[in-house]
Amino acid sequence: MLLDDEMLITTPDGEEKLMKILFTYESEQRHKQYVFLYDEKNEDEVLVYSYNEKDLSLEEIEDDEEYKEAEEVLNAFYEDEKIQEIKAK
């Protein structure tokens, strides 16, 4: 369930957690959207899922190359000075 800048997810053990949305990303090459989430209690741990906007579903990334691409996007996000200036405000 999507709530403005938050998303309710169900963990593999069945626990529901309210996660903050760090950002979303669309891969034109893969024709997929991704959402990067974090728990306010542990901002250093970021989860990334493939996101289907039509049925509001999340899918775990299982392909190594797809995961590597998502990791590169996350690193670029953290290295972008303009983004970090905006976050600091």
Protein Blocks (a to p, Z undefined) as FASTA:
>chain_A
ZZhjaccdddfkopacddddfbdcddfklopacdddddfklmmbccdddddfklopacdd
fbfklmmmmmmmmmmmmmmmklmmmmmZZ
